């Protein structure tokens, strides 16, 4: 299996192309849902599904990351897969039990999910589990080097799913019930596809006969329990804190400001996640390489990986984030229509979230790969206090010592707290991995200001040229073309923007031209 595994660059390229293909699908889906459901129902749906998704993440407690790291190092050990199927069954049981309990006990359900129809709760719980399970299966395929067929499954199912969603919208048959049915079908087929990829790509290479077996010897089962416990035990507090913090801040927004503000914040999250799709292609692959390097005790290689790819990932995210911030009025109109006009400012603020999300995943990958999970737990404990304190001040009404900023306040809290926490991760990682923290920090600042200036310049030029107003789709597209050309030109003229030297850029251009000319000949 290892000999047939494509290179990191090839796997990233395919994963990136798959994400690029998924962007129109994602945009179409997220443009339809707010328009079809409206701010209130969209907010209720988002709040309920997010609560149970965070619960599934808490129940995960880092075990999926342990699974990813262990399978990356021991790719023929099918017992790991069989063991984690049991863990996943436990997550399903607890998640669905919680959903059914809250639905059956209105006093608890109404308290934890205010203004949300309780019949929706179990369905939101099952949606959350399926979403989590698909992510686990996708990372499992990355671990065994089956990235290419796994991404083909995801792209194909996503295209079919968005066509079904568009058909429901055109036929005026899209409501909360048909939406849930469409989501269940998409997630279920995706999970099945991922599982078929796992079994097919690993066939003949798994230990003990080359096929995955459901049964596990008691001795090995106990060994897996110890391995996962030692890895995840320090993460229990971290997982609990993350669950409590995210659930409480969304609950505060729902309690103080209602479902409409919840819908505005949910829309800002969806827009910013579109920016992160391009970066998310690389982070699991880098985590795999970091895990392998740590297994070989090659700290220098880990430092080189971070210094080489962190600035590039940041700029890719910044390219989309800065344009999103500048063109937020047009994007809100495209995604939600006039009913979501109040979401412009939250979208502009949340546009900055993908920047440090890329660095955050890379920073935490170092701690996961090296098994230093106690550090993550301690940082998360600190974040609990300053994160929830900031959320209360920004969300609570003035009579409760707050500012009552609603969705805008939660967006400010999310971006600012993440910025502080992520750079704390990187600084602590630089204490034992030879990476250049201050150089990366400086790159975050000047590259963001440069790209943000280009985005605002393109917005101003297209408006002055009379191509339309702030919400004009034609002007938005023209602005995007000009912005892309200017960014590419600046990147070629100043390779440091991409975290490269002039020699690196020269080598890349020579390699590209050499392959192009060779194919032409």
Residue pairs with C-beta under 8 A, 6 or more apart in sequence:
1 75
1 76
1 144
1 145
1 201
1 202
1 205
2 75
2 145
4 145
5 145
6 14
6 145
6 147
6 148
8 285
8 286
8 289
11 142
11 145
11 147
11 148
11 285
12 281
12 282
12 285
14 147
14 148
14 151
15 147
15 151
15 281
15 282
15 285
16 278
16 281
16 282
18 151
18 152
18 154
18 155
18 281
19 277
19 278
19 280
19 281
20 278
21 155
22 154
22 155
22 158
22 277
23 274
23 277
23 278
25 158
25 159
25 161
25 162
26 158
26 273
26 274
26 277
27 274
27 334
27 335
28 162
28 165
28 166
29 161
29 162
29 165
30 267
30 270
30 271
30 274
30 335
31 334
31 335
31 336
32 165
32 166
32 169
32 174
33 42
33 45
33 179
34 42
34 263
34 267
34 335
34 336
34 337
34 339
34 340
35 169
35 336
35 337
36 169
36 174
36 175
36 179
37 45
37 175
37 176
37 179
38 263
38 339
39 259
39 260
39 263
39 264
39 336
39 339
39 340
40 258
40 259
40 260
40 263
41 176
41 259
41 263
42 263
42 266
42 267
43 254
43 258
43 259
43 260
43 261
43 262
43 263
43 264
43 265
43 266
44 115
44 116
44 117
44 120
44 259
44 262
45 120
45 124
45 176
45 179
46 262
46 263
46 266
46 269
47 113
47 116
47 250
47 254
47 259
47 262
47 266
48 113
48 116
48 120
48 121
48 124
49 124
49 127
49 128
50 246
50 250
50 266
51 112
51 113
51 124
51 247
51 250
51 251
52 95
52 98
52 99
52 124
52 125
52 127
52 128
52 129
53 128
53 131
53 132
54 242
54 243
54 246
54 247
55 95
55 98
55 125
55 128
55 243
55 247
56 91
56 95
56 128
56 129
56 131
56 132
57 132
57 239
57 242
57 243
58 239
58 240
58 242
58 243
59 90
59 91
59 94
59 95
59 239
60 91
60 132
60 239
61 232
61 235
61 236
61 239
62 231
62 232
62 235
62 238
62 239
62 368
62 373
63 84
63 87
63 228
63 231
63 232
64 84
64 135
64 136
64 139
65 231
65 368
66 227
66 228
66 231
66 232
67 80
67 84
67 87
67 136
67 139
67 140
67 143
67 228
68 139
68 140
68 142
68 143
68 284
68 287
68 288
68 291
69 231
69 287
69 291
69 368
69 369
70 77
70 80
70 227
71 77
71 80
71 81
71 140
71 143
71 144
72 143
72 288
72 291
72 292
73 291
73 292
73 295
74 80
75 143
75 144
75 145
75 202
75 205
76 202
76 205
76 206
76 207
77 206
77 207
78 202
78 206
78 207
78 208
78 211
78 212
78 213
79 207
79 213
79 216
79 220
79 224
80 224
81 140
81 198
81 212
82 212
82 213
82 214
82 215
82 216
83 216
83 221
83 224
83 228
84 136
84 140
85 214
87 228
88 133
88 136
91 129
91 132
92 129
92 133
95 125
95 126
95 128
95 129
96 122
96 125
96 126
96 129
98 125
99 121
99 122
99 123
99 124
99 125
99 126
100 122
100 125
101 108
102 108
102 109
102 112
102 113
102 118
102 121
103 109
103 118
103 119
103 121
103 122
106 118
109 116
109 118
109 121
110 118
112 251
113 121
113 254
114 251
114 254
114 255
115 254
115 258
115 259
116 254
116 259
120 176
123 180
126 184
127 180
127 183
127 184
127 187
130 183
130 184
130 187
130 188
130 191
131 187
133 187
133 191
134 187
134 190
134 191
134 194
137 191
137 194
137 195
137 198
138 150
138 154
138 194
139 284
140 194
140 198
141 147
141 149
141 150
141 194
141 197
141 198
141 201
142 150
142 284
142 285
142 288
143 288
144 198
144 201
144 202
145 201
146 197
146 198
146 201
146 202
147 285
149 197
149 200
149 201
150 194
150 197
153 190
153 193
153 194
153 196
153 197
154 190
154 193
156 193
157 186
157 189
157 190
157 193
158 186
158 190
160 186
161 182
161 185
161 186
164 182
164 185
164 186
165 174
165 179
165 182
168 174
168 178
168 179
168 182
198 212
199 212
202 212
203 210
203 211
204 210
206 212
216 224
231 371
231 373
232 373
234 373
234 374
234 376
234 377
235 373
235 376
235 377
237 377
237 380
237 381
238 373
238 376
238 377
238 380
241 380
241 381
241 383
241 384
242 380
244 384
245 383
245 384
245 387
245 388
248 388
248 391
249 387
249 388
249 391
249 395
249 410
249 413
250 262
250 410
252 391
252 392
252 395
252 396
253 261
253 262
253 265
253 395
253 406
253 407
253 410
254 262
256 395
256 396
256 397
256 402
256 404
256 406
257 395
257 404
257 406
257 407
261 406
261 407
262 407
263 340
263 343
264 340
264 342
264 343
264 346
264 406
264 407
265 343
265 346
265 350
265 406
265 407
265 410
265 411
267 332
267 335
267 336
267 340
267 343
267 346
267 347
268 343
268 346
268 347
268 349
268 350
268 407
268 411
269 350
270 335
271 324
271 328
271 331
271 332
271 335
271 347
271 350
271 351
272 321
272 324
272 347
272 350
272 351
272 353
272 354
273 354
274 320
274 324
275 317
275 320
275 321
275 324
275 351
275 354
276 317
276 353
276 354
276 357
276 358
278 316
278 317
278 320
279 313
279 316
279 317
279 354
279 357
279 358
280 361
282 309
282 313
283 313
283 358
283 361
283 362
283 365
286 305
286 309
286 362
286 365
287 361
287 365
287 368
287 369
289 305
290 302
290 305
290 365
290 366
290 369
291 368
291 369
293 299
293 301
293 302
293 305
293 369
294 302
294 369
294 370
299 432
299 433
299 434
300 434
302 366
302 369
302 433
302 435
303 433
303 434
303 435
306 362
306 366
306 429
306 433
306 435
306 440
307 435
307 436
307 439
307 440
307 499
308 499
309 362
309 499
310 358
310 359
310 362
310 435
310 440
310 499
311 440
311 443
311 447
311 498
311 499
312 498
312 499
312 500
313 358
313 359
313 362
314 355
314 358
314 359
314 443
314 444
314 447
314 499
315 447
315 451
315 491
315 497
315 498
315 499
316 358
317 354
317 355
317 357
317 358
318 355
318 447
318 448
318 451
319 451
319 487
320 354
321 351
321 352
321 353
321 354
321 355
322 351
322 448
322 451
322 452
322 454
322 455
323 455
323 458
323 479
323 480
323 483
324 331
324 347
324 348
324 351
325 348
325 351
325 352
325 452
325 455
326 452
326 455
326 456
326 458
326 459
326 479
327 455
327 459
327 476
327 479
327 480
328 344
328 345
328 347
328 348
328 351
329 344
329 470
329 471
330 470
330 471
330 472
330 473
330 475
330 476
331 347
331 476
332 340
332 341
332 343
332 344
332 347
333 341
333 471
333 473
334 473
334 476
336 343
342 407
343 407
345 408
345 411
346 407
346 408
346 410
346 411
349 408
349 411
349 412
349 415
350 411
350 414
350 415
352 415
353 414
353 415
353 418
355 444
355 448
356 415
356 418
356 419
356 422
356 423
356 444
357 418
357 422
359 422
359 423
359 425
359 426
359 440
359 444
360 418
360 421
360 422
360 425
363 422
363 425
363 426
363 429
364 376
364 425
366 372
366 425
366 429
366 433
367 373
367 375
367 376
367 425
367 429
368 376
370 432
370 433
372 432
375 428
376 425
379 421
379 424
379 425
379 428
383 417
383 421
386 417
386 420
387 413
387 417
390 413
390 416
390 417
391 409
391 410
391 413
392 401
392 402
393 401
393 402
393 403
394 402
394 403
394 405
394 409
394 410
394 412
394 413
395 402
395 403
395 404
395 405
395 406
395 409
395 410
395 413
396 402
396 403
396 404
397 404
398 404
403 409
405 412
423 441
426 435
426 437
426 440
426 441
427 437
429 435
430 436
430 437
443 496
443 499
447 497
450 490
450 497
451 487
454 483
454 486
454 487
454 490
455 483
457 486
458 479
458 480
458 482
458 483
458 486
459 479
461 479
461 482
462 468
462 475
462 478
462 479
462 482
463 469
463 470
463 475
467 474
467 475
467 478
467 479
468 474
468 475
468 476
469 475
490 497
491 497
491 498
492 505
495 501
495 502
495 504
495 505
498 505
500 508
